[in-house]
Amino acid sequence: MFDLAAILRFVDLATDALADAREEIDALNVYPVPDGDTGTNMFLTMQAGRDALQVAIESGQTPDVVLAAFARGTLLGARGNSGVILSQMIDALAERIRAADPEERKSVVLAESFRDGADASYAAVGTPVEGTILSVMRAAADAAMEVAPDERSGATLTAAAEAARVALARTPQQLQLLADSGVVDAGGRGLVVIFEAAETILTGRRRVAPSVARGVRTVPVPLPTNDLTEDGPAYEVMYLLDADDAAVADLKQALANLGDSLVVVGGHGLWNVHIHTDDVGGAIEAGLEAGRPHRVQVTHFAEQVAEAREKRKSREGRKIVALTAGPGLERLFAEAGAIVVPGGTGQRPSAGMILEAIESSGAAEVVVLPNDPDSLKTAEIAARTAEESGKVKVAVIPSYAQVQGLAAVAVHEPGRSFDQDVVQMAAAARHARHGAVTVAARKAITSAGPCEPGDVLGAIEGDFAIVGHHLAEVAIRLLDRLISGGGAELVTLVTGEGGEGLADHCEDYISRNYPIIDVVIYDGGQSRYPLLLSVE
Protein backbone atom coordinates (compact mmCIF):
# COMPACT_ATOMS: atom_id res chain seq x y z
CA MET A 1 0.00 0.00 0.00
CA PHE A 2 2.92 2.36 0.76
CA ASP A 3 5.82 2.83 -1.64
CA LEU A 4 8.91 1.06 -0.29
CA ALA A 5 11.16 3.66 -1.90
CA ALA A 6 9.34 6.38 0.05
CA ILE A 7 9.61 4.38 3.26
CA LEU A 8 13.35 3.96 2.70
CA ARG A 9 13.71 7.69 2.06
CA PHE A 10 11.84 8.41 5.29
CA VAL A 11 13.99 6.01 7.32
CA ASP A 12 17.17 7.47 5.81
CA LEU A 13 16.06 11.02 6.57
CA ALA A 14 14.84 10.16 10.08
CA THR A 15 18.13 8.40 10.90
CA ASP A 16 20.19 11.31 9.59
CA ALA A 17 17.98 13.81 11.43
CA LEU A 18 18.42 11.92 14.70
CA ALA A 19 22.17 11.89 14.10
CA ASP A 20 22.12 15.67 13.63
CA ALA A 21 19.93 16.24 16.73
CA ARG A 22 21.67 13.66 18.90
CA GLU A 23 23.75 16.11 20.93
CA GLU A 24 20.76 18.36 21.56
CA ILE A 25 18.61 15.41 22.67
CA ASP A 26 21.36 13.97 24.87
CA ALA A 27 21.63 17.36 26.59
CA LEU A 28 17.88 17.34 27.33
CA ASN A 29 18.08 13.92 28.97
CA VAL A 30 17.19 14.24 32.68
CA TYR A 31 14.37 11.68 32.93
CA PRO A 32 14.20 8.89 33.96
CA VAL A 33 18.01 8.98 34.42
CA PRO A 34 20.27 11.98 33.63
CA ASP A 35 22.80 9.83 31.79
CA GLY A 36 22.79 11.94 28.62
CA ASP A 37 22.27 9.18 26.07
CA THR A 38 18.64 9.39 24.88
CA GLY A 39 19.55 10.96 21.54
CA THR A 40 22.31 8.44 20.96
CA ASN A 41 20.04 5.52 21.86
CA MET A 42 17.23 6.64 19.55
CA PHE A 43 19.70 7.19 16.71
CA LEU A 44 21.31 3.76 17.14
CA THR A 45 17.88 2.10 17.33
CA MET A 46 16.70 3.76 14.11
CA GLN A 47 20.00 3.04 12.40
CA ALA A 48 19.71 -0.67 13.26
CA GLY A 49 16.26 -0.65 11.67
CA ARG A 50 17.58 1.12 8.59
CA ASP A 51 20.36 -1.44 8.15
CA ALA A 52 17.83 -4.29 8.31
CA LEU A 53 15.50 -2.48 5.92
CA GLN A 54 18.23 -1.92 3.34
CA VAL A 55 19.36 -5.54 3.47
CA ALA A 56 15.77 -6.75 2.95
CA ILE A 57 15.21 -4.38 0.00
CA GLU A 58 18.53 -5.27 -1.64
CA SER A 59 17.72 -8.97 -1.36
CA GLY A 60 14.47 -8.44 -3.28
CA GLN A 61 12.04 -9.25 -0.46
CA THR A 62 8.32 -8.48 -0.70
CA PRO A 63 6.99 -5.29 0.92
CA ASP A 64 5.51 -7.25 3.85
CA VAL A 65 8.83 -8.96 4.54
CA VAL A 66 10.72 -5.67 4.22
CA LEU A 67 8.47 -3.94 6.77
CA ALA A 68 8.78 -6.90 9.15
CA ALA A 69 12.56 -6.79 8.78
CA PHE A 70 12.58 -3.08 9.60
CA ALA A 71 10.54 -3.63 12.77
CA ARG A 72 12.66 -6.60 13.83
CA GLY A 73 15.85 -4.63 13.18
CA THR A 74 14.76 -1.87 15.56
CA LEU A 75 13.75 -4.46 18.17
CA LEU A 76 17.12 -6.20 18.03
CA GLY A 77 19.04 -2.93 17.96
CA ALA A 78 16.98 -1.05 20.57
CA ARG A 79 19.09 0.83 23.12
CA GLY A 80 17.96 2.29 26.42
CA ASN A 81 14.50 3.12 27.64
CA SER A 82 13.71 5.47 24.73
CA GLY A 83 15.06 3.11 22.07
CA VAL A 84 12.99 0.19 23.34
CA ILE A 85 9.82 2.29 23.36
CA LEU A 86 10.62 3.58 19.86
CA SER A 87 11.05 0.02 18.59
CA GLN A 88 7.60 -0.90 19.91
CA MET A 89 6.05 2.10 18.16
CA ILE A 90 7.70 1.13 14.88
CA ASP A 91 6.57 -2.48 15.22
CA ALA A 92 2.94 -1.41 15.68
CA LEU A 93 3.13 1.05 12.77
CA ALA A 94 4.65 -1.56 10.46
CA GLU A 95 2.06 -4.17 11.47
CA ARG A 96 -0.87 -1.86 10.66
CA ILE A 97 0.59 -0.89 7.28
CA ARG A 98 1.25 -4.55 6.42
CA ALA A 99 -2.36 -5.43 7.28
CA ALA A 100 -3.85 -2.59 5.22
CA ASP A 101 -6.39 -3.36 2.49
CA PRO A 102 -5.68 -1.67 -0.86
CA GLU A 103 -9.20 -0.25 -0.77
CA GLU A 104 -8.65 1.54 2.54
CA ARG A 105 -8.00 5.26 2.61
CA LYS A 106 -4.25 5.74 2.97
CA SER A 107 -4.54 8.67 5.38
CA VAL A 108 -6.73 6.57 7.69
CA VAL A 109 -4.27 3.69 7.65
CA LEU A 110 -1.49 6.15 8.50
CA ALA A 111 -3.47 7.62 11.41
CA GLU A 112 -4.45 4.20 12.72
CA SER A 113 -0.82 3.09 12.58
CA PHE A 114 0.04 6.04 14.85
CA ARG A 115 -2.80 5.11 17.17
CA ASP A 116 -1.64 1.50 17.32
CA GLY A 117 1.91 2.68 18.00
CA ALA A 118 0.72 4.82 20.93
CA ASP A 119 -1.42 2.00 22.34
CA ALA A 120 1.42 -0.52 22.07
CA SER A 121 3.88 1.85 23.73
CA TYR A 122 1.66 2.53 26.72
CA ALA A 123 1.01 -1.23 27.07
CA ALA A 124 4.74 -2.01 26.97
CA VAL A 125 5.68 0.35 29.81
CA GLY A 126 5.27 -0.96 33.33
CA THR A 127 4.16 2.39 34.77
CA PRO A 128 3.37 4.93 32.03
CA VAL A 129 4.36 8.50 32.89
CA GLU A 130 2.86 11.55 31.20
CA GLY A 131 5.20 14.27 29.98
CA THR A 132 7.35 11.76 28.12
CA ILE A 133 7.64 10.26 24.65
CA LEU A 134 4.36 8.46 25.37
CA SER A 135 2.42 11.73 25.71
CA VAL A 136 3.92 13.09 22.49
CA MET A 137 3.00 9.95 20.55
CA ARG A 138 -0.55 9.93 21.90
CA ALA A 139 -1.09 13.58 20.95
CA ALA A 140 0.21 12.98 17.43
CA ALA A 141 -2.02 9.92 17.01
CA ASP A 142 -5.14 11.72 18.27
CA ALA A 143 -4.57 14.64 15.89
CA ALA A 144 -4.04 12.31 12.94
CA MET A 145 -7.17 10.30 13.73
CA GLU A 146 -9.23 13.49 13.86
CA VAL A 147 -8.32 14.74 10.38
CA ALA A 148 -7.58 11.51 8.49
CA PRO A 149 -11.16 10.77 7.27
CA ASP A 150 -11.27 14.10 5.39
CA GLU A 151 -7.62 14.80 4.54
CA ARG A 152 -4.89 13.31 2.39
CA SER A 153 -1.82 11.63 3.87
CA GLY A 154 0.34 14.77 3.73
CA ALA A 155 -2.16 16.85 5.68
CA THR A 156 -2.67 14.00 8.16
CA LEU A 157 1.05 13.77 8.78
CA THR A 158 1.33 17.54 9.13
CA ALA A 159 -1.41 17.54 11.78
CA ALA A 160 0.35 14.74 13.66
CA ALA A 161 3.73 16.51 13.53
CA GLU A 162 2.28 19.81 14.74
CA ALA A 163 0.45 18.06 17.59
CA ALA A 164 3.71 16.34 18.54
CA ARG A 165 5.49 19.70 18.68
CA VAL A 166 2.76 21.20 20.87
CA ALA A 167 2.77 18.14 23.15
CA LEU A 168 6.56 18.33 23.46
CA ALA A 169 6.37 21.96 24.57
CA ARG A 170 3.80 20.90 27.18
CA THR A 171 5.94 18.15 28.76
CA PRO A 172 7.48 20.42 31.45
CA GLN A 173 3.94 21.15 32.67
CA GLN A 174 3.30 17.42 33.05
CA LEU A 175 6.58 16.33 34.64
CA GLN A 176 7.98 18.50 37.42
CA LEU A 177 11.55 17.27 36.97
CA LEU A 178 11.55 18.68 33.43
CA ALA A 179 10.21 22.01 34.64
CA ASP A 180 12.82 22.21 37.40
CA SER A 181 15.59 21.39 34.93
CA GLY A 182 14.32 23.83 32.31
CA VAL A 183 14.02 21.27 29.51
CA VAL A 184 11.46 19.41 27.45
CA ASP A 185 11.43 15.62 27.42
CA ALA A 186 14.38 14.15 25.51
CA GLY A 187 12.51 11.12 24.15
CA GLY A 188 9.64 13.34 23.06
CA ARG A 189 12.07 15.61 21.24
CA GLY A 190 13.52 12.61 19.42
CA LEU A 191 10.02 11.53 18.37
CA VAL A 192 9.30 15.02 17.02
CA VAL A 193 12.48 14.76 14.92
CA ILE A 194 11.13 11.52 13.42
CA PHE A 195 7.68 12.99 12.72
CA GLU A 196 9.28 15.99 11.05
CA ALA A 197 11.31 13.68 8.81
CA ALA A 198 8.09 11.92 7.75
CA GLU A 199 6.45 15.31 7.20
CA THR A 200 9.31 16.31 4.90
CA ILE A 201 8.99 13.14 2.83
CA LEU A 202 5.23 13.52 2.31
CA THR A 203 4.99 17.30 1.90
CA GLY A 204 8.45 18.43 0.81
CA ARG A 205 8.58 20.95 3.65
CA ARG A 206 11.65 20.81 5.88
CA ARG A 207 11.39 22.33 9.33
CA VAL A 208 14.63 23.97 10.50
CA ALA A 209 13.87 25.61 13.85
CA PRO A 210 14.18 23.41 16.96
CA SER A 211 10.80 22.22 18.21
CA VAL A 212 11.18 23.37 21.79
CA ALA A 213 9.13 25.74 23.88
CA ARG A 214 10.19 29.38 24.10
CA GLY A 215 12.39 29.96 27.13
CA VAL A 216 13.32 26.29 27.51
CA ARG A 217 17.05 25.69 27.94
CA THR A 218 18.84 23.10 25.84
CA VAL A 219 21.40 22.51 28.58
CA PRO A 220 19.62 21.12 31.65
CA VAL A 221 20.23 22.11 35.25
CA PRO A 222 21.76 19.04 36.96
CA LEU A 223 19.28 17.73 39.51
CA PRO A 224 19.34 14.58 41.64
CA THR A 225 16.89 11.88 40.59
CA ASN A 226 15.83 8.74 42.39
CA ASP A 227 17.83 6.55 40.03
CA LEU A 228 21.09 8.25 41.03
CA THR A 229 20.59 8.36 44.80
CA GLU A 230 21.14 5.73 47.47
CA ASP A 231 17.40 5.09 47.56
CA GLY A 232 16.96 4.60 43.81
CA PRO A 233 17.88 1.84 41.35
CA ALA A 234 21.55 1.85 40.46
CA TYR A 235 21.57 -0.38 37.38
CA GLU A 236 20.02 -0.57 33.94
CA VAL A 237 19.45 -4.15 32.83
CA MET A 238 18.59 -5.01 29.22
CA TYR A 239 18.37 -8.31 27.40
CA LEU A 240 16.73 -10.03 24.47
CA LEU A 241 14.41 -12.84 25.49
CA ASP A 242 13.24 -15.88 23.56
CA ALA A 243 9.94 -16.72 25.24
CA ASP A 244 6.36 -17.72 24.50
CA ASP A 245 4.05 -14.74 24.37
CA ALA A 246 1.95 -16.28 27.13
CA ALA A 247 4.88 -16.07 29.57
CA VAL A 248 5.32 -12.32 29.27
CA ALA A 249 2.50 -11.26 31.61
CA ASP A 250 4.09 -13.14 34.52
CA LEU A 251 7.50 -11.76 33.54
CA LYS A 252 6.20 -8.18 33.69
CA GLN A 253 4.66 -8.82 37.09
CA ALA A 254 7.88 -10.28 38.45
CA LEU A 255 9.99 -7.43 37.10
CA ALA A 256 7.56 -4.75 38.31
CA ASN A 257 8.46 -5.74 41.88
CA LEU A 258 12.19 -5.32 41.21
CA GLY A 259 12.51 -1.75 39.96
CA ASP A 260 11.14 0.94 37.67
CA SER A 261 11.35 2.19 34.06
CA LEU A 262 10.14 -1.27 33.05
CA VAL A 263 9.58 -1.76 29.32
CA VAL A 264 8.97 -5.12 27.66
CA VAL A 265 8.40 -5.03 23.90
CA GLY A 266 8.28 -7.55 21.09
CA GLY A 267 6.16 -10.54 20.16
CA HIS A 268 6.11 -13.79 18.23
CA GLY A 269 8.65 -15.35 20.56
CA LEU A 270 11.24 -12.53 20.70
CA TRP A 271 11.21 -9.76 23.33
CA ASN A 272 13.39 -6.85 24.38
CA VAL A 273 13.42 -6.31 28.14
CA HIS A 274 14.50 -3.10 29.91
CA ILE A 275 14.43 -2.24 33.63
CA HIS A 276 16.17 -0.02 36.20
CA THR A 277 16.87 -2.05 39.32
CA ASP A 278 19.20 -2.78 42.23
CA ASP A 279 18.63 -6.53 41.83
CA VAL A 280 20.48 -7.42 38.64
CA GLY A 281 20.43 -11.14 39.42
CA GLY A 282 16.70 -11.10 40.12
CA ALA A 283 15.96 -9.32 36.82
CA ILE A 284 17.93 -11.92 34.87
CA GLU A 285 16.43 -14.83 36.85
CA ALA A 286 12.95 -13.56 35.97
CA GLY A 287 13.96 -13.79 32.33
CA LEU A 288 15.27 -17.33 32.83
CA GLU A 289 11.93 -18.40 34.28
CA ALA A 290 10.12 -16.99 31.24
CA GLY A 291 12.49 -18.22 28.53
CA ARG A 292 16.04 -17.74 27.30
CA PRO A 293 17.70 -14.36 27.94
CA HIS A 294 20.63 -13.43 25.70
CA ARG A 295 22.67 -10.32 24.81
CA VAL A 296 22.44 -9.28 28.45
CA GLN A 297 23.66 -5.72 29.15
CA VAL A 298 24.11 -4.31 32.65
CA THR A 299 24.99 -0.64 33.13
CA HIS A 300 25.84 0.99 36.45
CA PHE A 301 24.55 4.54 36.08
CA ALA A 302 27.08 6.31 38.30
CA GLU A 303 29.99 4.49 36.66
CA GLN A 304 28.58 5.17 33.20
CA VAL A 305 28.45 8.92 33.80
CA ALA A 306 31.89 8.99 35.43
CA GLU A 307 33.54 6.81 32.78
CA ALA A 308 32.11 8.83 29.92
CA ARG A 309 33.41 12.01 31.54
CA GLU A 310 36.89 10.53 32.06
CA LYS A 311 37.05 9.05 28.57
CA ARG A 312 36.26 12.38 27.02
CA LYS A 313 38.89 14.05 29.21
CA SER A 314 41.55 11.58 28.07
CA ARG A 315 40.84 12.17 24.36
CA GLU A 316 41.15 15.51 22.67
CA GLY A 317 41.23 17.12 19.28
CA ARG A 318 39.77 16.09 15.94
CA LYS A 319 41.09 13.64 13.38
CA ILE A 320 40.15 12.55 9.88
CA VAL A 321 40.14 8.88 8.87
CA ALA A 322 40.33 8.48 5.08
CA LEU A 323 39.94 5.32 3.00
CA THR A 324 42.34 5.49 0.05
CA ALA A 325 42.78 3.61 -3.23
CA GLY A 326 46.44 4.06 -4.14
CA PRO A 327 49.89 4.95 -2.75
CA GLY A 328 49.78 8.51 -4.09
CA LEU A 329 46.36 9.07 -2.59
CA GLU A 330 47.60 7.66 0.71
CA ARG A 331 50.37 10.24 0.68
CA LEU A 332 48.00 13.08 -0.21
CA PHE A 333 45.58 12.33 2.61
CA ALA A 334 48.40 11.71 5.09
CA GLU A 335 50.00 15.06 4.20
CA ALA A 336 46.63 16.67 4.93
CA GLY A 337 46.79 15.17 8.42
CA ALA A 338 44.42 12.24 7.88
CA ILE A 339 44.81 8.74 9.28
CA VAL A 340 44.93 6.54 6.19
CA VAL A 341 43.19 3.19 5.80
CA PRO A 342 44.54 1.64 2.57
CA GLY A 343 42.03 0.01 0.24
CA GLY A 344 40.94 0.18 -3.35
CA THR A 345 39.14 -2.02 -5.83
CA GLY A 346 39.07 -5.64 -4.66
CA GLN A 347 40.58 -4.86 -1.25
CA ARG A 348 38.09 -2.63 0.52
CA PRO A 349 38.73 -2.16 4.26
CA SER A 350 36.56 -4.00 6.77
CA ALA A 351 34.54 -2.32 9.51
CA GLY A 352 37.12 -3.64 11.98
CA MET A 353 39.97 -1.91 10.17
CA ILE A 354 38.09 1.40 10.12
CA LEU A 355 37.11 0.99 13.78
CA GLU A 356 40.75 0.38 14.72
CA ALA A 357 41.77 3.59 12.94
CA ILE A 358 39.07 5.57 14.77
CA GLU A 359 39.93 4.19 18.19
CA SER A 360 43.70 4.46 17.75
CA SER A 361 43.41 8.12 16.70
CA GLY A 362 43.21 9.25 20.32
CA ALA A 363 40.82 12.01 19.23
CA ALA A 364 37.58 13.03 20.88
CA GLU A 365 36.08 13.78 17.45
CA VAL A 366 36.65 11.84 14.23
CA VAL A 367 35.48 12.47 10.67
CA VAL A 368 35.48 9.43 8.37
CA LEU A 369 35.82 9.76 4.59
CA PRO A 370 34.89 6.42 2.91
CA ASN A 371 35.61 7.82 -0.59
CA ASP A 372 33.81 4.86 -2.13
CA PRO A 373 30.05 4.06 -2.33
CA ASP A 374 30.58 0.43 -1.38
CA SER A 375 32.51 1.41 1.75
CA LEU A 376 29.97 3.93 3.03
CA LYS A 377 27.85 1.44 4.96
CA THR A 378 30.95 -0.28 6.37
CA ALA A 379 32.21 3.09 7.61
CA GLU A 380 28.84 3.84 9.24
CA ILE A 381 28.91 0.50 11.08
CA ALA A 382 32.43 1.24 12.36
CA ALA A 383 31.39 4.75 13.41
CA ARG A 384 28.33 3.47 15.27
CA THR A 385 30.41 0.84 17.07
CA ALA A 386 33.03 3.41 18.08
CA GLU A 387 30.41 5.78 19.48
CA GLU A 388 28.81 3.03 21.55
CA SER A 389 31.95 3.02 23.72
CA GLY A 390 31.27 6.61 24.77
CA LYS A 391 34.87 7.52 23.96
CA VAL A 392 34.51 9.43 20.74
CA LYS A 393 32.09 11.34 18.53
CA VAL A 394 32.19 10.20 14.90
CA ALA A 395 30.69 11.57 11.69
CA VAL A 396 30.81 9.83 8.31
CA ILE A 397 30.90 12.15 5.28
CA PRO A 398 29.12 10.54 2.30
CA SER A 399 32.09 10.84 -0.08
CA TYR A 400 31.60 8.46 -2.99
CA ALA A 401 34.92 9.09 -4.73
CA GLN A 402 38.53 9.80 -3.81
CA VAL A 403 38.31 13.28 -5.35
CA GLN A 404 35.30 14.10 -3.19
CA GLY A 405 37.37 13.15 -0.15
CA LEU A 406 40.13 15.46 -1.31
CA ALA A 407 37.60 18.28 -1.68
CA ALA A 408 36.34 17.65 1.86
CA VAL A 409 39.86 17.62 3.34
CA ALA A 410 40.64 20.91 1.61
CA VAL A 411 37.96 22.76 3.64
CA HIS A 412 38.58 20.96 6.94
CA GLU A 413 39.07 23.47 9.75
CA PRO A 414 39.82 22.12 13.26
CA GLY A 415 39.07 25.52 14.78
CA ARG A 416 35.39 25.27 13.87
CA SER A 417 32.87 23.40 15.98
CA PHE A 418 32.59 19.72 15.08
CA ASP A 419 29.11 20.05 13.57
CA GLN A 420 30.09 23.09 11.49
CA ASP A 421 33.21 21.36 10.23
CA VAL A 422 31.21 18.28 9.22
CA VAL A 423 28.63 20.43 7.41
CA GLN A 424 31.32 22.30 5.45
CA MET A 425 33.22 19.13 4.56
CA ALA A 426 30.02 17.36 3.48
CA ALA A 427 29.04 20.34 1.32
CA ALA A 428 32.45 20.39 -0.36
CA ALA A 429 32.23 16.67 -1.11
CA ARG A 430 28.67 16.97 -2.38
CA HIS A 431 29.48 19.87 -4.72
CA ALA A 432 32.46 18.13 -6.31
CA ARG A 433 31.12 16.61 -9.54
CA HIS A 434 33.31 13.59 -10.09
CA GLY A 435 34.28 11.29 -12.93
CA ALA A 436 36.77 8.58 -13.83
CA VAL A 437 38.43 7.04 -16.87
CA THR A 438 38.92 3.28 -16.99
CA VAL A 439 39.30 0.42 -19.48
CA ALA A 440 36.59 -2.21 -19.97
CA ALA A 441 37.64 -5.68 -18.83
CA ARG A 442 34.70 -7.50 -20.43
CA LYS A 443 31.83 -7.13 -22.86
CA ALA A 444 28.89 -5.29 -21.33
CA ILE A 445 25.97 -2.93 -21.85
CA THR A 446 26.41 0.56 -20.38
CA SER A 447 24.30 3.71 -20.25
CA ALA A 448 26.30 4.92 -23.25
CA GLY A 449 25.77 1.69 -25.22
CA PRO A 450 27.65 -1.61 -25.57
CA CYS A 451 31.37 -1.91 -24.85
CA GLU A 452 33.99 -4.50 -25.71
CA PRO A 453 37.09 -5.53 -23.71
CA GLY A 454 39.72 -2.83 -24.19
CA ASP A 455 37.26 0.00 -24.81
CA VAL A 456 37.83 3.15 -22.76
CA LEU A 457 34.97 4.11 -20.45
CA GLY A 458 34.16 7.46 -18.91
CA ALA A 459 32.15 7.37 -15.69
CA ILE A 460 30.20 10.30 -14.27
CA GLU A 461 28.98 10.00 -10.67
CA GLY A 462 29.52 6.24 -10.90
CA ASP A 463 27.58 5.75 -14.16
CA PHE A 464 29.41 4.77 -17.37
CA ALA A 465 28.34 7.60 -19.65
CA ILE A 466 31.00 7.52 -22.40
CA VAL A 467 32.43 4.68 -24.49
CA GLY A 468 35.50 5.39 -26.66
CA HIS A 469 38.77 3.99 -27.93
CA HIS A 470 41.43 6.39 -26.62
CA LEU A 471 42.17 7.53 -23.08
CA ALA A 472 42.76 11.16 -24.04
CA GLU A 473 39.61 11.34 -26.17
CA VAL A 474 37.38 9.97 -23.41
CA ALA A 475 39.05 12.16 -20.75
CA ILE A 476 38.35 15.33 -22.76
CA ARG A 477 34.73 14.35 -23.43
CA LEU A 478 34.35 13.63 -19.73
CA LEU A 479 35.77 17.04 -18.80
CA ASP A 480 33.40 18.80 -21.17
CA ARG A 481 30.43 16.98 -19.66
CA LEU A 482 31.42 17.79 -16.09
CA ILE A 483 32.30 21.44 -16.78
CA SER A 484 29.07 22.02 -18.75
CA GLY A 485 27.17 21.66 -15.48
CA GLY A 486 28.09 25.30 -14.79
CA GLY A 487 29.86 27.14 -12.00
CA ALA A 488 33.20 25.40 -12.54
CA GLU A 489 36.15 27.07 -10.83
CA LEU A 490 38.57 24.23 -10.10
CA VAL A 491 39.36 20.92 -11.82
CA THR A 492 41.27 18.26 -9.86
CA LEU A 493 43.04 15.52 -11.84
CA VAL A 494 44.41 12.40 -10.11
CA THR A 495 46.53 10.14 -12.30
CA GLY A 496 46.65 6.38 -11.82
CA GLU A 497 48.36 3.35 -13.33
CA GLY A 498 48.48 3.59 -17.12
CA GLY A 499 47.64 7.30 -17.13
CA GLU A 500 51.08 8.74 -17.84
CA GLY A 501 50.79 12.10 -19.60
CA LEU A 502 46.98 12.04 -19.48
CA ALA A 503 46.63 14.74 -16.82
CA ASP A 504 49.05 17.06 -18.65
CA HIS A 505 47.01 16.62 -21.84
CA CYS A 506 43.82 17.51 -19.94
CA GLU A 507 45.46 20.54 -18.30
CA ASP A 508 46.55 21.85 -21.70
CA TYR A 509 43.02 21.38 -23.06
CA ILE A 510 41.49 23.26 -20.13
CA SER A 511 43.96 26.17 -20.41
CA ARG A 512 43.04 26.60 -24.08
CA ASN A 513 39.27 26.13 -23.81
CA TYR A 514 38.42 27.14 -20.22
CA PRO A 515 41.13 29.68 -19.26
CA ILE A 516 39.34 30.91 -16.12
CA ILE A 517 39.32 27.44 -14.53
CA ASP A 518 42.20 26.45 -12.24
CA VAL A 519 43.72 22.97 -12.46
CA VAL A 520 45.38 20.86 -9.77
CA ILE A 521 47.17 17.59 -10.63
CA TYR A 522 48.03 14.80 -8.19
CA ASP A 523 49.74 11.45 -8.66
CA GLY A 524 47.31 9.02 -7.05
CA GLY A 525 48.78 5.68 -8.12
CA GLN A 526 45.36 3.99 -8.07
CA SER A 527 44.86 0.81 -10.07
CA ARG A 528 42.29 0.30 -12.87
CA TYR A 529 41.58 4.03 -13.17
CA PRO A 530 44.19 5.92 -15.24
CA LEU A 531 42.45 9.19 -14.31
CA LEU A 532 40.13 10.42 -11.59
CA LEU A 533 38.75 13.93 -11.91
CA SER A 534 36.44 16.35 -10.19
CA VAL A 535 34.97 19.74 -10.98
CA GLU A 536 34.19 22.17 -8.18
PyMOL commands that set and color helices and strands:
alter all, ss='L'
color gray80, all
select helices_A, chain A and resi 4-28+38-58+63-77+80-98+106-124+133-147+153-174+176-181+186-203+226-228+245-256+280-290+301-314+327-335+351-360+373-388+402-410+418-430+471-483+502-513
alter helices_A, ss='H'
color red, helices_A
select strands_A, chain A and resi 235-243+259-267+270-277+291-300+318-324+339-342+365-369+393-396+433-439+444-446+449-451+456-460+463-468+490-495+518-523+531-535
alter strands_A, ss='S'
color yellow, strands_A
deselect
rebuild
show_as cartoon
